[in-house]
Amino acid sequence: MTHDQVPHSPHGYGVRFDPKAQRYRVRNEITGDWLREPTGELKEFTFFGDAYSAWKVFEVHKRPGER
């Protein structure tokens, strides 16, 4: 799946909803890398909260308001 095939999340984070798979995916917005399983498959999340938590670990940088 290429970057332009995955729609941007309305939340504005590196968490994207894949309507075809009906799952959330996580993207590092700084490097453009997708969070993947050890097998190389894109990691999928059923719930936004789980994907968001994974994204916070996957894309580590200061966000607005963080010290």
All heavy atoms as a GROMACS GRO file, in nm:
protein
  565
    1MET      N    1   0.085  -0.117   0.000
    1MET     CA    2   0.000   0.000   0.000
    1MET      C    3   0.090   0.124   0.000
    1MET      O    4   0.176   0.138   0.083
    1MET     CB    5  -0.088  -0.003   0.125
    1MET     CG    6  -0.179   0.113   0.137
    1MET     SD    7  -0.288   0.104   0.281
    1MET     CE    8  -0.370  -0.049   0.251
    2THR      N    9   0.068   0.211  -0.092
    2THR     CA   10   0.149   0.331  -0.101
    2THR      C   11   0.085   0.443  -0.020
    2THR      O   12  -0.032   0.435   0.018
    2THR     CB   13   0.165   0.378  -0.247
    2THR    OG1   14   0.036   0.413  -0.297
    2THR    CG2   15   0.228   0.270  -0.332
    3HIS      N   16   0.162   0.547   0.005
    3HIS     CA   17   0.116   0.659   0.086
    3HIS      C   18  -0.013   0.720   0.030
    3HIS      O   19  -0.105   0.752   0.103
    3HIS     CB   20   0.225   0.765   0.096
    3HIS     CG   21   0.179   0.891   0.160
    3HIS    ND1   22   0.137   0.999   0.088
    3HIS    CD2   23   0.165   0.924   0.290
    3HIS    CE1   24   0.100   1.095   0.170
    3HIS    NE2   25   0.116   1.052   0.293
    4ASP      N   26  -0.020   0.739  -0.101
    4ASP     CA   27  -0.136   0.804  -0.158
    4ASP      C   28  -0.259   0.714  -0.166
    4ASP      O   29  -0.368   0.760  -0.198
    4ASP     CB   30  -0.105   0.865  -0.295
    4ASP     CG   31  -0.037   0.768  -0.388
    4ASP    OD1   32   0.008   0.661  -0.343
    4ASP    OD2   33  -0.027   0.800  -0.507
    5GLN      N   34  -0.245   0.587  -0.132
    5GLN     CA   35  -0.360   0.498  -0.128
    5GLN      C   36  -0.429   0.502   0.009
    5GLN      O   37  -0.541   0.455   0.021
    5GLN     CB   38  -0.317   0.353  -0.155
    5GLN     CG   39  -0.275   0.330  -0.298
    5GLN     CD   40  -0.227   0.188  -0.318
    5GLN    OE1   41  -0.147   0.139  -0.239
    5GLN    NE2   42  -0.276   0.124  -0.420
    6VAL      N   43  -0.361   0.553   0.109
    6VAL     CA   44  -0.417   0.556   0.243
    6VAL      C   45  -0.463   0.698   0.273
    6VAL      O   46  -0.383   0.791   0.271
    6VAL     CB   47  -0.312   0.512   0.348
    6VAL    CG1   48  -0.372   0.515   0.487
    6VAL    CG2   49  -0.261   0.374   0.314
    7PRO      N   50  -0.591   0.717   0.298
    7PRO     CA   51  -0.641   0.852   0.324
    7PRO      C   52  -0.592   0.908   0.457
    7PRO      O   53  -0.567   0.833   0.550
    7PRO     CB   54  -0.792   0.834   0.326
    7PRO     CG   55  -0.811   0.692   0.363
    7PRO     CD   56  -0.694   0.616   0.307
    8HIS      N   57  -0.579   1.038   0.462
    8HIS     CA   58  -0.538   1.104   0.586
    8HIS      C   59  -0.647   1.092   0.690
    8HIS      O   60  -0.765   1.100   0.659
    8HIS     CB   61  -0.508   1.252   0.561
    8HIS     CG   62  -0.382   1.273   0.485
    8HIS    ND1   63  -0.261   1.284   0.545
    8HIS    CD2   64  -0.359   1.282   0.352
    8HIS    CE1   65  -0.168   1.301   0.453
    8HIS    NE2   66  -0.226   1.300   0.335
    9SER      N   67  -0.605   1.071   0.811
    9SER     CA   68  -0.700   1.064   0.921
    9SER      C   69  -0.754   1.203   0.950
    9SER      O   70  -0.680   1.300   0.949
    9SER     CB   71  -0.630   1.010   1.046
    9SER     OG   72  -0.709   1.027   1.159
   10PRO      N   73  -0.881   1.213   0.978
   10PRO     CA   74  -0.934   1.346   1.014
   10PRO      C   75  -0.877   1.396   1.146
   10PRO      O   76  -0.887   1.512   1.177
   10PRO     CB   77  -1.085   1.321   1.026
   10PRO     CG   78  -1.098   1.176   1.051
   10PRO     CD   79  -0.981   1.110   0.982
   11HIS      N   80  -0.813   1.307   1.220
   11HIS     CA   81  -0.755   1.346   1.348
   11HIS      C   82  -0.623   1.421   1.330
   11HIS      O   83  -0.577   1.487   1.421
   11HIS     CB   84  -0.732   1.222   1.435
   11HIS     CG   85  -0.857   1.144   1.456
   11HIS    ND1   86  -0.959   1.185   1.539
   11HIS    CD2   87  -0.900   1.028   1.402
   11HIS    CE1   88  -1.057   1.098   1.536
   11HIS    NE2   89  -1.024   1.002   1.454
   12GLY      N   90  -0.559   1.408   1.212
   12GLY     CA   91  -0.437   1.481   1.184
   12GLY      C   92  -0.311   1.417   1.237
   12GLY      O   93  -0.206   1.476   1.234
   13TYR      N   94  -0.320   1.296   1.289
   13TYR     CA   95  -0.202   1.228   1.340
   13TYR      C   96  -0.148   1.133   1.234
   13TYR      O   97  -0.203   1.123   1.126
   13TYR     CB   98  -0.238   1.147   1.466
   13TYR     CG   99  -0.306   1.228   1.573
   13TYR    CD1  100  -0.437   1.204   1.608
   13TYR    CD2  101  -0.238   1.330   1.639
   13TYR    CE1  102  -0.500   1.277   1.706
   13TYR    CE2  103  -0.300   1.404   1.737
   13TYR     CZ  104  -0.430   1.377   1.771
   13TYR     OH  105  -0.492   1.450   1.868
   14GLY      N  106  -0.045   1.058   1.269
   14GLY     CA  107   0.009   0.957   1.181
   14GLY      C  108  -0.071   0.829   1.188
   14GLY      O  109  -0.021   0.723   1.156
   15VAL      N  110  -0.195   0.840   1.232
   15VAL     CA  111  -0.285   0.725   1.237
   15VAL      C  112  -0.380   0.741   1.120
   15VAL      O  113  -0.446   0.844   1.106
   15VAL     CB  114  -0.364   0.721   1.369
   15VAL    CG1  115  -0.464   0.607   1.367
   15VAL    CG2  116  -0.269   0.707   1.487
   16ARG      N  117  -0.384   0.641   1.034
   16ARG     CA  118  -0.467   0.648   0.914
   16ARG      C  119  -0.568   0.535   0.915
   16ARG      O  120  -0.536   0.423   0.955
   16ARG     CB  121  -0.382   0.636   0.788
   16ARG     CG  122  -0.262   0.729   0.784
   16ARG     CD  123  -0.306   0.874   0.764
   16ARG     NE  124  -0.194   0.964   0.768
   16ARG     CZ  125  -0.120   0.996   0.664
   16ARG    NH1  126  -0.144   0.944   0.547
   16ARG    NH2  127  -0.020   1.080   0.677
   17PHE      N  128  -0.688   0.562   0.869
   17PHE     CA  129  -0.790   0.459   0.858
   17PHE      C  130  -0.789   0.405   0.716
   17PHE      O  131  -0.797   0.482   0.620
   17PHE     CB  132  -0.928   0.514   0.893
   17PHE     CG  133  -1.034   0.408   0.895
   17PHE    CD1  134  -1.040   0.317   0.998
   17PHE    CD2  135  -1.126   0.398   0.792
   17PHE    CE1  136  -1.137   0.218   1.002
   17PHE    CE2  137  -1.224   0.300   0.794
   17PHE     CZ  138  -1.229   0.210   0.899
   18ASP      N  139  -0.777   0.275   0.704
   18ASP     CA  140  -0.779   0.209   0.574
   18ASP      C  141  -0.921   0.156   0.554
   18ASP      O  142  -0.959   0.056   0.614
   18ASP     CB  143  -0.678   0.095   0.573
   18ASP     CG  144  -0.673   0.022   0.440
   18ASP    OD1  145  -0.758   0.049   0.353
   18ASP    OD2  146  -0.585  -0.064   0.425
   19PRO      N  147  -1.001   0.224   0.471
   19PRO     CA  148  -1.141   0.182   0.455
   19PRO      C  149  -1.156   0.044   0.394
   19PRO      O  150  -1.253  -0.026   0.421
   19PRO     CB  151  -1.202   0.290   0.366
   19PRO     CG  152  -1.088   0.358   0.302
   19PRO     CD  153  -0.969   0.339   0.391
   20LYS      N  154  -1.060   0.004   0.312
   20LYS     CA  155  -1.068  -0.127   0.249
   20LYS      C  156  -1.055  -0.239   0.352
   20LYS      O  157  -1.128  -0.337   0.351
   20LYS     CB  158  -0.958  -0.139   0.144
   20LYS     CG  159  -0.984  -0.237   0.036
   20LYS     CD  160  -0.877  -0.225  -0.070
   20LYS     CE  161  -0.927  -0.282  -0.200
   20LYS     NZ  162  -0.827  -0.272  -0.304
   21ALA      N  163  -0.960  -0.223   0.445
   21ALA     CA  164  -0.935  -0.323   0.548
   21ALA      C  165  -1.021  -0.300   0.672
   21ALA      O  166  -1.029  -0.386   0.758
   21ALA     CB  167  -0.788  -0.324   0.587
   22GLN      N  168  -1.082  -0.181   0.681
   22GLN     CA  169  -1.159  -0.143   0.800
   22GLN      C  170  -1.072  -0.148   0.926
   22GLN      O  171  -1.115  -0.194   1.031
   22GLN     CB  172  -1.283  -0.231   0.816
   22GLN     CG  173  -1.386  -0.210   0.707
   22GLN     CD  174  -1.447  -0.070   0.712
   22GLN    OE1  175  -1.506  -0.032   0.812
   22GLN    NE2  176  -1.433   0.006   0.606
   23ARG      N  177  -0.948  -0.102   0.913
   23ARG     CA  178  -0.852  -0.102   1.022
   23ARG      C  179  -0.772   0.028   1.018
   23ARG      O  180  -0.759   0.093   0.915
   23ARG     CB  181  -0.753  -0.219   1.012
   23ARG     CG  182  -0.814  -0.355   1.018
   23ARG     CD  183  -0.855  -0.388   1.161
   23ARG     NE  184  -0.902  -0.524   1.174
   23ARG     CZ  185  -1.029  -0.560   1.176
   23ARG    NH1  186  -1.123  -0.470   1.161
   23ARG    NH2  187  -1.063  -0.686   1.191
   24TYR      N  188  -0.714   0.062   1.133
   24TYR     CA  189  -0.624   0.177   1.142
   24TYR      C  190  -0.482   0.130   1.117
   24TYR      O  191  -0.444   0.018   1.152
   24TYR     CB  192  -0.632   0.240   1.281
   24TYR     CG  193  -0.763   0.307   1.308
   24TYR    CD1  194  -0.864   0.242   1.376
   24TYR    CD2  195  -0.786   0.438   1.264
   24TYR    CE1  196  -0.986   0.304   1.401
   24TYR    CE2  197  -0.908   0.500   1.288
   24TYR     CZ  198  -1.006   0.432   1.356
   24TYR     OH  199  -1.126   0.494   1.380
   25ARG      N  200  -0.403   0.217   1.055
   25ARG     CA  201  -0.261   0.191   1.032
   25ARG      C  202  -0.183   0.310   1.086
   25ARG      O  203  -0.234   0.420   1.098
   25ARG     CB  204  -0.235   0.173   0.884
   25ARG     CG  205  -0.321   0.062   0.822
   25ARG     CD  206  -0.262   0.013   0.694
   25ARG     NE  207  -0.352  -0.074   0.621
   25ARG     CZ  208  -0.362  -0.204   0.640
   25ARG    NH1  209  -0.289  -0.262   0.731
   25ARG    NH2  210  -0.443  -0.277   0.567
   26VAL      N  211  -0.055   0.286   1.115
   26VAL     CA  212   0.028   0.389   1.179
   26VAL      C  213   0.144   0.425   1.086
   26VAL      O  214   0.214   0.337   1.035
   26VAL     CB  215   0.081   0.336   1.314
   26VAL    CG1  216   0.179   0.434   1.375
   26VAL    CG2  217  -0.035   0.310   1.409
   27ARG      N  218   0.163   0.555   1.068
   27ARG     CA  219   0.269   0.604   0.980
   27ARG      C  220   0.352   0.707   1.055
   27ARG      O  221   0.299   0.794   1.124
   27ARG     CB  222   0.206   0.669   0.857
   27ARG     CG  223   0.308   0.720   0.758
   27ARG     CD  224   0.238   0.761   0.629
   27ARG     NE  225   0.334   0.801   0.531
   27ARG     CZ  226   0.371   0.927   0.511
   27ARG    NH1  227   0.318   1.024   0.582
   27ARG    NH2  228   0.460   0.957   0.418
   28ASN      N  229   0.483   0.697   1.040
   28ASN     CA  230   0.574   0.797   1.095
   28ASN      C  231   0.575   0.913   0.997
   28ASN      O  232   0.625   0.901   0.886
   28ASN     CB  233   0.714   0.738   1.111
   28ASN     CG  234   0.810   0.834   1.176
   28ASN    OD1  235   0.811   0.952   1.145
   28ASN    ND2  236   0.892   0.782   1.264
   29GLU      N  237   0.516   1.024   1.036
   29GLU     CA  238   0.504   1.138   0.945
   29GLU      C  239   0.637   1.206   0.918
   29GLU      O  240   0.649   1.280   0.821
   29GLU     CB  241   0.403   1.239   1.002
   29GLU     CG  242   0.263   1.185   1.013
   29GLU     CD  243   0.201   1.148   0.878
   29GLU    OE1  244   0.234   1.211   0.776
   29GLU    OE2  245   0.120   1.056   0.874
   30ILE      N  246   0.736   1.182   1.000
   30ILE     CA  247   0.868   1.243   0.979
   30ILE      C  248   0.946   1.167   0.873
   30ILE      O  249   1.002   1.225   0.781
   30ILE     CB  250   0.946   1.250   1.112
   30ILE    CG1  251   0.874   1.343   1.209
   30ILE    CG2  252   1.089   1.297   1.088
   30ILE    CD1  253   0.931   1.342   1.348
   31THR      N  254   0.948   1.034   0.885
   31THR     CA  255   1.027   0.951   0.792
   31THR      C  256   0.944   0.893   0.678
   31THR      O  257   1.000   0.850   0.578
   31THR     CB  258   1.093   0.833   0.867
   31THR    OG1  259   0.989   0.746   0.916
   31THR    CG2  260   1.179   0.880   0.982
   32GLY      N  261   0.812   0.886   0.695
   32GLY     CA  262   0.726   0.828   0.594
   32GLY      C  263   0.713   0.677   0.604
   32GLY      O  264   0.646   0.615   0.523
   33ASP      N  265   0.776   0.617   0.706
   33ASP     CA  266   0.770   0.472   0.724
   33ASP      C  267   0.638   0.431   0.787
   33ASP      O  268   0.583   0.503   0.870
   33ASP     CB  269   0.885   0.424   0.814
   33ASP     CG  270   1.021   0.445   0.752
   33ASP    OD1  271   1.032   0.435   0.629
   33ASP    OD2  272   1.116   0.473   0.828
   34TRP      N  273   0.591   0.312   0.750
   34TRP     CA  274   0.471   0.254   0.809
   34TRP      C  275   0.512   0.156   0.917
   34TRP      O  276   0.613   0.086   0.904
   34TRP     CB  277   0.389   0.180   0.704
   34TRP     CG  278   0.326   0.273   0.606
   34TRP    CD1  279   0.375   0.311   0.484
   34TRP    CD2  280   0.203   0.343   0.621
   34TRP    NE1  281   0.291   0.399   0.424
   34TRP    CE2  282   0.183   0.420   0.505
   34TRP    CE3  283   0.107   0.346   0.722
   34TRP    CZ2  284   0.072   0.500   0.488
   34TRP    CZ3  285  -0.005   0.426   0.704
   34TRP    CH2  286  -0.022   0.502   0.588
   35LEU      N  287   0.434   0.149   1.024
   35LEU     CA  288   0.457   0.052   1.131
   35LEU      C  289   0.420  -0.085   1.075
   35LEU      O  290   0.313  -0.104   1.020
   35LEU     CB  291   0.372   0.086   1.252
   35LEU     CG  292   0.389  -0.005   1.374
   35LEU    CD1  293   0.535   0.000   1.424
   35LEU    CD2  294   0.294   0.039   1.485
   36ARG      N  295   0.514  -0.180   1.088
   36ARG     CA  296   0.495  -0.312   1.028
   36ARG      C  297   0.511  -0.422   1.132
   36ARG      O  298   0.576  -0.404   1.234
   36ARG     CB  299   0.596  -0.334   0.916
   36ARG     CG  300   0.576  -0.236   0.802
   36ARG     CD  301   0.668  -0.267   0.685
   36ARG     NE  302   0.642  -0.177   0.575
   36ARG     CZ  303   0.550  -0.196   0.481
   36ARG    NH1  304   0.475  -0.303   0.485
   36ARG    NH2  305   0.532  -0.108   0.385
   37GLU      N  306   0.452  -0.536   1.101
   37GLU     CA  307   0.470  -0.657   1.179
   37GLU      C  308   0.611  -0.709   1.152
   37GLU      O  309   0.673  -0.671   1.052
   37GLU     CB  310   0.368  -0.763   1.136
   37GLU     CG  311   0.223  -0.724   1.158
   37GLU     CD  312   0.182  -0.732   1.303
   37GLU    OE1  313   0.260  -0.777   1.389
   37GLU    OE2  314   0.069  -0.690   1.332
   38PRO      N  315   0.663  -0.801   1.237
   38PRO     CA  316   0.795  -0.860   1.210
   38PRO      C  317   0.801  -0.931   1.074
   38PRO      O  318   0.907  -0.943   1.014
   38PRO     CB  319   0.814  -0.959   1.324
   38PRO     CG  320   0.730  -0.904   1.436
   38PRO     CD  321   0.612  -0.839   1.368
   39THR      N  322   0.685  -0.974   1.022
   39THR     CA  323   0.680  -1.041   0.892
   39THR      C  324   0.689  -0.944   0.776
   39THR      O  325   0.702  -0.986   0.661
   39THR     CB  326   0.547  -1.119   0.878
   39THR    OG1  327   0.440  -1.026   0.887
   39THR    CG2  328   0.534  -1.226   0.984
   40GLY      N  329   0.677  -0.814   0.804
   40GLY     CA  330   0.682  -0.713   0.699
   40GLY      C  331   0.545  -0.660   0.659
   40GLY      O  332   0.535  -0.561   0.588
   41GLU      N  333   0.439  -0.726   0.704
   41GLU     CA  334   0.303  -0.680   0.676
   41GLU      C  335   0.275  -0.552   0.755
   41GLU      O  336   0.327  -0.534   0.865
   41GLU     CB  337   0.201  -0.787   0.716
   41GLU     CG  338   0.210  -0.914   0.634
   41GLU     CD  339   0.162  -0.894   0.492
   41GLU    OE1  340   0.063  -0.821   0.471
   41GLU    OE2  341   0.225  -0.952   0.403
   42LEU      N  342   0.189  -0.467   0.700
   42LEU     CA  343   0.149  -0.348   0.773
   42LEU      C  344   0.074  -0.388   0.899
   42LEU      O  345  -0.013  -0.475   0.895
   42LEU     CB  346   0.059  -0.260   0.687
   42LEU     CG  347   0.126  -0.188   0.571
   42LEU    CD1  348   0.021  -0.119   0.486
   42LEU    CD2  349   0.228  -0.089   0.620
   43LYS      N  350   0.108  -0.325   1.009
   43LYS     CA  351   0.040  -0.353   1.136
   43LYS      C  352  -0.098  -0.291   1.131
   43LYS      O  353  -0.115  -0.178   1.085
   43LYS     CB  354   0.121  -0.297   1.252
   43LYS     CG  355   0.071  -0.342   1.386
   43LYS     CD  356   0.181  -0.335   1.488
   43LYS     CE  357   0.130  -0.376   1.622
   43LYS     NZ  358   0.154  -0.514   1.653
   44GLU      N  359  -0.199  -0.364   1.179
   44GLU     CA  360  -0.337  -0.318   1.177
   44GLU      C  361  -0.391  -0.305   1.319
   44GLU      O  362  -0.356  -0.384   1.406
   44GLU     CB  363  -0.425  -0.417   1.101
   44GLU     CG  364  -0.387  -0.435   0.957
   44GLU     CD  365  -0.477  -0.535   0.887
   44GLU    OE1  366  -0.537  -0.622   0.954
   44GLU    OE2  367  -0.488  -0.526   0.764
   45PHE      N  368  -0.476  -0.205   1.338
   45PHE     CA  369  -0.540  -0.183   1.467
   45PHE      C  370  -0.690  -0.168   1.445
   45PHE      O  371  -0.733  -0.099   1.353
   45PHE     CB  372  -0.485  -0.056   1.533
   45PHE     CG  373  -0.339  -0.063   1.561
   45PHE    CD1  374  -0.246  -0.020   1.467
   45PHE    CD2  375  -0.292  -0.113   1.682
   45PHE    CE1  376  -0.111  -0.027   1.493
   45PHE    CE2  377  -0.157  -0.120   1.708
   45PHE     CZ  378  -0.066  -0.077   1.613
   46THR      N  379  -0.767  -0.229   1.531
   46THR     CA  380  -0.912  -0.219   1.524
   46THR      C  381  -0.960  -0.088   1.586
   46THR      O  382  -1.054  -0.027   1.537
   46THR     CB  383  -0.977  -0.339   1.597
   46THR    OG1  384  -0.928  -0.459   1.539
   46THR    CG2  385  -1.128  -0.334   1.586
   47PHE      N  386  -0.892  -0.044   1.691
   47PHE     CA  387  -0.935   0.074   1.765
   47PHE      C  388  -0.837   0.189   1.747
   47PHE      O  389  -0.715   0.170   1.750
   47PHE     CB  390  -0.948   0.042   1.914
   47PHE     CG  391  -1.047  -0.069   1.941
   47PHE    CD1  392  -1.002  -0.195   1.975
   47PHE    CD2  393  -1.182  -0.046   1.929
   47PHE    CE1  394  -1.092  -0.297   1.999
   47PHE    CE2  395  -1.272  -0.148   1.952
   47PHE     CZ  396  -1.228  -0.274   1.987
   48PHE      N  397  -0.891   0.310   1.732
   48PHE     CA  398  -0.808   0.428   1.714
   48PHE      C  399  -0.713   0.447   1.833
   48PHE      O  400  -0.596   0.479   1.815
   48PHE     CB  401  -0.894   0.554   1.695
   48PHE     CG  402  -0.811   0.679   1.686
   48PHE    CD1  403  -0.750   0.713   1.567
   48PHE    CD2  404  -0.792   0.760   1.796
   48PHE    CE1  405  -0.671   0.827   1.557
   48PHE    CE2  406  -0.714   0.874   1.788
   48PHE     CZ  407  -0.654   0.907   1.668
   49GLY      N  408  -0.762   0.428   1.954
   49GLY     CA  409  -0.680   0.447   2.074
   49GLY      C  410  -0.556   0.358   2.074
   49GLY      O  411  -0.448   0.402   2.113
   50ASP      N  412  -0.571   0.235   2.031
   50ASP     CA  413  -0.456   0.144   2.023
   50ASP      C  414  -0.357   0.191   1.918
   50ASP      O  415  -0.235   0.190   1.939
   50ASP     CB  416  -0.502   0.002   1.990
   50ASP     CG  417  -0.586  -0.060   2.100
   50ASP    OD1  418  -0.578  -0.013   2.216
   50ASP    OD2  419  -0.661  -0.155   2.069
   51ALA      N  420  -0.409   0.234   1.804
   51ALA     CA  421  -0.322   0.284   1.697
   51ALA      C  422  -0.251   0.411   1.741
   51ALA      O  423  -0.131   0.430   1.715
   51ALA     CB  424  -0.403   0.308   1.571
   52TYR      N  425  -0.322   0.498   1.809
   52TYR     CA  426  -0.263   0.624   1.855
   52TYR      C  427  -0.151   0.597   1.956
   52TYR      O  428  -0.044   0.659   1.949
   52TYR     CB  429  -0.371   0.713   1.918
   52TYR     CG  430  -0.318   0.843   1.971
   52TYR    CD1  431  -0.279   0.945   1.885
   52TYR    CD2  432  -0.305   0.865   2.108
   52TYR    CE1  433  -0.229   1.064   1.934
   52TYR    CE2  434  -0.255   0.983   2.157
   52TYR     CZ  435  -0.218   1.083   2.070
   52TYR     OH  436  -0.168   1.201   2.117
   53SER      N  437  -0.172   0.504   2.046
   53SER     CA  438  -0.068   0.468   2.144
   53SER      C  439   0.056   0.414   2.074
   53SER      O  440   0.169   0.448   2.109
   53SER     CB  441  -0.121   0.364   2.243
   53SER     OG  442  -0.222   0.420   2.322
   54ALA      N  443   0.036   0.330   1.974
   54ALA     CA  444   0.149   0.275   1.898
   54ALA      C  445   0.220   0.386   1.822
   54ALA      O  446   0.343   0.387   1.814
   54ALA     CB  447   0.100   0.168   1.802
   55TRP      N  448   0.144   0.480   1.768
   55TRP     CA  449   0.204   0.590   1.693
   55TRP      C  450   0.292   0.677   1.783
   55TRP      O  451   0.399   0.722   1.742
   55TRP     CB  452   0.095   0.676   1.629
   55TRP     CG  453   0.146   0.802   1.570
   55TRP    CD1  454   0.217   0.816   1.454
   55TRP    CD2  455   0.133   0.934   1.624
   55TRP    NE1  456   0.249   0.948   1.433
   55TRP    CE2  457   0.197   1.022   1.535
   55TRP    CE3  458   0.072   0.984   1.737
   55TRP    CZ2  459   0.203   1.159   1.558
   55TRP    CZ3  460   0.078   1.121   1.759
   55TRP    CH2  461   0.143   1.207   1.670
   56LYS      N  462   0.246   0.701   1.907
   56LYS     CA  463   0.324   0.784   1.999
   56LYS      C  464   0.461   0.724   2.027
   56LYS      O  465   0.558   0.796   2.048
   56LYS     CB  466   0.248   0.805   2.130
   56LYS     CG  467   0.134   0.903   2.113
   56LYS     CD  468   0.051   0.934   2.235
   56LYS     CE  469   0.101   0.896   2.367
   56LYS     NZ  470   0.012   0.932   2.478
   57VAL      N  471   0.471   0.591   2.024
   57VAL     CA  472   0.600   0.524   2.045
   57VAL      C  473   0.678   0.520   1.914
   57VAL      O  474   0.799   0.538   1.911
   57VAL     CB  475   0.578   0.380   2.098
   57VAL    CG1  476   0.708   0.304   2.106
   57VAL    CG2  477   0.509   0.385   2.234
   58PHE      N  478   0.609   0.498   1.803
   58PHE     CA  479   0.672   0.482   1.671
   58PHE      C  480   0.730   0.613   1.620
   58PHE      O  481   0.837   0.615   1.560
   58PHE     CB  482   0.568   0.426   1.574
   58PHE     CG  483   0.621   0.393   1.438
   58PHE    CD1  484   0.726   0.304   1.421
   58PHE    CD2  485   0.562   0.447   1.325
   58PHE    CE1  486   0.772   0.270   1.294
   58PHE    CE2  487   0.608   0.414   1.198
   58PHE     CZ  488   0.712   0.325   1.184
   59GLU      N  489   0.659   0.724   1.640
   59GLU     CA  490   0.707   0.854   1.593
   59GLU      C  491   0.737   0.940   1.714
   59GLU      O  492   0.651   1.009   1.768
   59GLU     CB  493   0.601   0.923   1.506
   59GLU     CG  494   0.651   1.055   1.453
   59GLU     CD  495   0.550   1.123   1.361
   59GLU    OE1  496   0.488   1.055   1.280
   59GLU    OE2  497   0.536   1.246   1.373
   60VAL      N  498   0.859   0.933   1.759
   60VAL     CA  499   0.898   1.004   1.880
   60VAL      C  500   0.956   1.141   1.843
   60VAL      O  501   1.058   1.150   1.776
   60VAL     CB  502   1.003   0.923   1.960
   60VAL    CG1  503   1.046   0.998   2.084
   60VAL    CG2  504   0.946   0.787   1.996
   61HIS      N  505   0.885   1.245   1.879
   61HIS     CA  506   0.933   1.382   1.865
   61HIS      C  507   0.844   1.472   1.950
   61HIS      O  508   0.735   1.432   1.989
   61HIS     CB  509   0.932   1.428   1.719
   61HIS     CG  510   0.796   1.446   1.661
   61HIS    ND1  511   0.718   1.340   1.618
   61HIS    CD2  512   0.721   1.557   1.641
   61HIS    CE1  513   0.603   1.386   1.573
   61HIS    NE2  514   0.603   1.516   1.586
   62LYS      N  515   0.891   1.589   1.978
   62LYS     CA  516   0.811   1.683   2.058
   62LYS      C  517   0.695   1.734   1.973
   62LYS      O  518   0.713   1.771   1.859
   62LYS     CB  519   0.895   1.799   2.107
   62LYS     CG  520   0.992   1.760   2.214
   62LYS     CD  521   1.063   1.880   2.271
   62LYS     CE  522   1.157   1.834   2.381
   62LYS     NZ  523   1.220   1.945   2.451
   63ARG      N  524   0.579   1.734   2.033
   63ARG     CA  525   0.460   1.784   1.966
   63ARG      C  526   0.424   1.919   2.026
   63ARG      O  527   0.470   1.954   2.134
   63ARG     CB  528   0.346   1.684   1.984
   63ARG     CG  529   0.373   1.557   1.906
   63ARG     CD  530   0.276   1.447   1.946
   63ARG     NE  531   0.310   1.324   1.881
   63ARG     CZ  532   0.411   1.244   1.916
   63ARG    NH1  533   0.490   1.275   2.016
   63ARG    NH2  534   0.434   1.132   1.850
   64PRO      N  535   0.344   1.998   1.958
   64PRO     CA  536   0.307   2.129   2.013
   64PRO      C  537   0.254   2.116   2.156
   64PRO      O  538   0.169   2.032   2.183
   64PRO     CB  539   0.196   2.176   1.917
   64PRO     CG  540   0.226   2.106   1.789
   64PRO     CD  541   0.283   1.972   1.829
   65GLY      N  542   0.308   2.196   2.244
   65GLY     CA  543   0.266   2.196   2.383
   65GLY      C  544   0.347   2.105   2.473
   65GLY      O  545   0.335   2.110   2.595
   66GLU      N  546   0.430   2.017   2.414
   66GLU     CA  547   0.513   1.929   2.495
   66GLU      C  548   0.644   1.997   2.531
   66GLU      O  549   0.694   2.079   2.456
   66GLU     CB  550   0.545   1.799   2.420
   66GLU     CG  551   0.428   1.708   2.406
   66GLU     CD  552   0.464   1.576   2.339
   66GLU    OE1  553   0.572   1.564   2.280
   66GLU    OE2  554   0.382   1.486   2.348
   67ARG      N  555   0.695   1.963   2.647
   67ARG     CA  556   0.823   2.022   2.692
   67ARG      C  557   0.934   1.921   2.687
   67ARG      O  558   0.920   1.808   2.693
   67ARG     CB  559   0.808   2.073   2.834
   67ARG     CG  560   0.712   2.186   2.839
   67ARG     CD  561   0.699   2.235   2.978
   67ARG     NE  562   0.593   2.336   2.978
   67ARG     CZ  563   0.564   2.410   3.078
   67ARG    NH1  564   0.629   2.397   3.189
   67ARG    NH2  565   0.470   2.499   3.071
   0.00000   0.00000   0.00000
